[in-house]
């Protein structure tokens, strides 16, 4: 299970980067073997992460859903 506090945004429902980092740390510390799918449960749903050999990209699988719409003012001002 993973909860992520994003600076400036607060607690988030999901964070793929954080989930990948958590599983990579588990591999580095010997808690999980490489090439093993690991389910990371977040408040917004679960992700499955696989860390391969050094230099390979982490693989992530999970649902995606739209959670926000917004607009920026013209000219980028505040």
N, C-alpha and C positions, 0 to 999 in steps of 0.2 A: 504494500500500500504506500502511496506517495501523496503528499500534499505540497503545493508549491506556493510560496509567497513571493510575488513579483514586485520588485521595487517600483513604486509609483502607481501600481495597479491593485495591489492587495492580493488576497487569496484568489487563485485561479481554479477553474474547474478541470483544466487539463493542460499539460505541458509536455509535448513530445521531446523537446530538447532535454528537459529535466529527467524524463523517464529513461531516455537513452544514456544520459550521464549516470543515473543511479545504477543501471544494469552494468555499464562499463566499469564502474567502481566495484561492483560485486564480483565481476570477473577478475579485476586486478588484485583483489584481496582474497581470491580463492573461494569465495562463497558460491559461485556459479561457474560452470564450465563453458568455454567458448562453444559457439554453434548450438547452444541450447535455448530454445524459445522460453522467454520469461514473461509471464503476465504481470503487468504493472497496473494496479487498480487505482484510479484517480476518481475524484468526486463526479466528474463528467462522463466517466466510462473507462473501460479497460483498453490498454494497448498491449500488444505482444512485441517484444524487442528481442533481437538476436544480435549478439556481438560475435563477429567472425575473427579471422586472423588479424594480427597487427597490420595497420595500413588499410584494411578494408573498411568500408562505410558500415555503420550500424544499420540494421534493417528494422523498420517499424511497420506494424500493421494494426489498424483499428478504424473505427467509424469516424467520420467527419460530419459536422453539422454546423449550419450557419447560426451564429449567436449574436451578431451585432451589425448594424448599419450606421453610417455616419457620413457627415459632409464636412469638408474644410472650407473656410471662407476663401473667396477669390483673393489671390495675391499671397496666400499663406499667412496672413496676419492673424492676430488673436482678437 
